[in-house]
Amino acid sequence: MEGCVVFDEMITLKKLEIFLAFMKAGTLAEAAEKLQLSAVSVHRAIHSLEEGLKCPLFRQDGRVLVPLPSARVLEERAGQAIAELNEAMKATREMAGVYSNQFKLGSLYSLTLNTVPKLIAGLKLRKGELNIELILDSNSVLFSKLRALELDVILVSLGPDFQDTNYIVLPLFVDDVLLAVPADSALAASADVLLSDFKEATFVTLGAGFATSGDSAEAFKRSGFTPNVVMEVGDIFSLISMVSAGVGYAILPRRVETVFENKIRLIPLRGLSDIKQSIAMVCLASRERDPRILSCIAECRAYARQRQTS
């Protein structure tokens, strides 16, 4: 075909890399040590390259291979070609969102209070060149974006029966779910409460798709009533503000308590202590070997260990 360069099958990238390593090292022994090959394998690769090129690259001077001008030309051009190929592969992977310095981390809003800052700080120490972009949304939206390759890793709440071989799951911690009341409420000092006693009360909730919304629905179902929901909001911080202002009560995870203790109090739900949020890091199984994701997995493991011992 006109314009098409045909390579002899004896000319391979591996042989070119061995050739370039030899040219840089100067001796078969040094090249072999650098490549973790035998000197015989290096010599064989160079000789095979000469056969494929159908021209000599070296002259023998005793036991030493002395580069000919042809070897110098190949060294320059092959080095350029391999560098260009590496750049092409890097650009291709970056366009696909793989193996780039851009790292897109998805998280629940509530995890930004403590978990996310610690994980990002640790991840930057492990891989300082990462440009981390944080995207906050509901459980369902984060999973959707992960499947669409719009996110690399997500931090979400998983149900007790979650199993899917399409994902790699690394548990971080388990959180309690409690009733949130205003900090100045008469209920604030209660040791626990029975949710069924609040049938006439007003509630504020998160929209569908949020983990806490699902936990709230389960708590109300088991308590035998449909709550009087006066407002539905799109993030947990707005929800806390509504509770603090006395708009209504809410079901919230314990992790928000220490940050907002001047605004709300969280009270255990009698008989519903088994409703919990299992917080985990999730990535696609097909992308587990991505170096950026491996670094995130390592940092999440360290974070989970620290949570268990603290």
N, C-alpha and C positions, 0 to 999 in steps of 0.2 A: 504494500500500500504506500503511495507517494506521501512523503513527509513523516512517515512512521519509522522510528528508530528501533531496530531489531537487536536485542541483546542476546548474546550467547548464553545458554542456560548455565554455563560454568561461571558466569559473572554474577555474583550475588552481593547483597548489601553486607552480609556477614563477612565475606572475604575482603570486601573493600574496607570494612572497619578494622579487620586484622592487619591489612596492608598499611592503613594510616597509623595504627598503633605501632607497627614496626618502624615506620619512617620516623616517628617521633622518638621512639626509644633508642633506635640505632643498632640494637643487637637482638637476636632471636631470643636469648635468655631473658632480657629485660621486658620484651614485648610479651613473652609467654607468662611471665610473673604477673604483669599488669592485667592480662586477660584471663588469668587462671586457667591457662591451657599448657600443653607440653610444647617444647621448642619444635618437636617434630610436626605437631599440628599446625603451628604457625608457618613453618617452612612449606608444608604441603599446601596450605591455603594460598600462599604467595605463588608457588609454582603453578597451581591450578588457575590462578588469575592470569598468569602469563599465557597459559594455553588458551584460555577463553579470549584474551585480547589478540592472540596470534602475533605477539611481539615480545621481545625480552624487556624486562624492567631492571634487571640487575646483572652485574658480572661477578663471577666467583673469584675471590682473591684469597686463596687458601680456604679457611673455614668462614670467611667473612663475605657477606653479600654487600657489594658496593652499588648504590643506586645509579642508574643511567639517567640521562636527560628525560627519557620517556617516563621514568618513575616520578621525577619532579613535576612533570606536567600532570600526571594522574593524581599525584598527591594534592596539587592545588585545586584541580577541577572536581575531583571526587569529594574533597573536603567541602567545597562550596555546595555541591549537589546534596550531600547528606545534611548540611546545615539548612538548606532550603527545604528539604523533605521534613526535617524536624519542625521547622516553622509552619509548614503546611499542615502537619498533623496537629500541632498545637492550636492553630487557627480553627481547624475543623472541630476539634474537641470543645474549644471555647464557644464556637457558634452553637454547638449542641448543648452547651451548659455543663460540659464534663471536663474535669481536670483544669479548670481555669482558676484564677485567684478570686473570682467572684463567688461568694457563698451565700445562698439565700436560706435563711432560717425562719421557719414559721412557728408561731407560738400562740397559745391562749393568752388573753390580756392579763389574767391574774398571775401568770408565771413571771411577768416582768417585774414584780415586786421584789423578788429575791432570786429565784432560780436562774432566769435568763441572764441577768448581769454577771452572776458568778460563772456561768458556762461560757459566756462570751469572753470574759477576762481570761479564763483558763485556756480557751481555744486560741486567743491571740498570743499567749505565751508559747503555745505549742507550734503555732503556724502563723507567725507575725505578718506574713505577706498577704494573708487573707483579707479581702474587702467584704465584710459581713453586712448583709442587708437583712433587717428584721421586718417581718410581715406579721401583723397581728390579725386574727380573725377567729371565727367559731371552729369547733371541732370538725364539722362536716365540710366547711369551705377549705380548711387546711388540708384535709385528706384529698379533696378534689384537685387542689393545686399541686399536691405531691404527685398524684397519678398523671397529671398533665405535664410533669417535669418543670413546673414553674417554681417549685421549691426543692431544695436538696434534702432537708431534714425538717421534721415537724415535732413539736413538743405538745402532746395532746393527752386527753383523758380517755382511757380505754375501759370498755365494759369487762366484767369478770370472765365472760366467755369468748373474748376476742381471740380468734385464730385465723390467720391468713398467710399462706406460704409466699404470697407476693411481697410481703413486708418483713423487714428485720425490726424486731421490737426489743428495746432495752429499758426495763423498768427503772424509774428514778426514785419514786416514793409513793406512799399511799396517804391520802388526805381524808379527814373526816368532813362530813357535811352537817351543818348546823343551822339553827334559826337565827337570823340577824334582826336585832331590834335597835332602836336609837340608844345612844350611850346614856341618855338621861331618862330612859324608860323605867317604869316601876318594875319591869321584868328583868332588868339588867343584872340583878344580883341572884337570879334564880339558878339553882344547881342544874336543873333540867326542866323541860316542858313537854307536855303531851300535845302533839300537833293537832289532834282532833278537837282540842279545846279552842281552836282558832277558826272555827267554821264561819263565824260572823265577822272576822277581821278582814282587812284589805291587804292585798299583796302586790308587790312589783316583781316582775320576772324578766329574764333574758329571753330573746327570741328563739324560735326553733333552730336546732342545729348546734346550739351551745351545750357543752357537757353539763353545766350546772342547771340548765333548763330541763334536761332529761332527768337529772337526779331529783329536781323539784317535783316533776310530774310523778315520779315513782313514789316519793314520800307522800304526796297528796292522795295518790291512789290507794296506798296501803293504810292511810288514815281514814279512808272512807268518805271523802268529800271533794267537791270541785271548788277550788279557791276563788274568791272574789278578786280577780286581777284588775287593778285600776290603771296599770301602766306596764307596757312592755318596752324594754330599752335594748340598745345594740351593743353595750359593753358593760363590764362588771363595775367599772368606776362610776358610771352614771347610776347604776343600780344602788351602789353604796350611798351615793349622794341622796337618792330618793328615800332610802331607809332612814338616813340621818335626819332628813327634813320632816319625817313623820308621815310621808305619803303612804307607806305600807310596810309590812314585814317582807322578808325574803329568805330564801334558802341559799346559803353561801358556803364555800369551802373554808376550812380553818386558816389556810395560809394568808388570808387577807387581814386577819385579826390584829396582828402586832402593828401593822402599818396604819390601820384606821381605827385603833382602839379609842381615840378621842371622839370618833363619830358614831361607832356602832359597838354593840356587844354581841358575841356569838354564844348561843346557848345550846347544849346538847339536846337532841330529840329523843325522848324516852321511847324505847322499843324500836328505834330506827337506826341504831348505831352501826348496823351492818351495811348501811348505804354509804359507800365510800367512793372516792375518785382515785383510780390508779393512774398516776402520771407517768408517761413514758416517752422516750425518744423513738421516733419511727422513721425509717427510710425505705426506699424500694430495694428489695433483695437483689435486683439486677444491677444496682449501683453500689453495692456494699464495698467494692474494692476501690472506689474512687478515693484517692489519698485525702481529700478534704473531709469526706465523710468518715473515713477511718480515724482521722484526728478528732472529729466530733464524738465518735463512739468512745474513743479512749478517754476524752474529757468527761463524758457522761458517766462512764464507769467510775471514774475517780469521784465525781460528785455524788453518785449513789452510795459509794463506800463511806464518804464523809457524812452523809445523812444518817446512815445506819449506826455510826459510832458516836454521833453527837447527841 
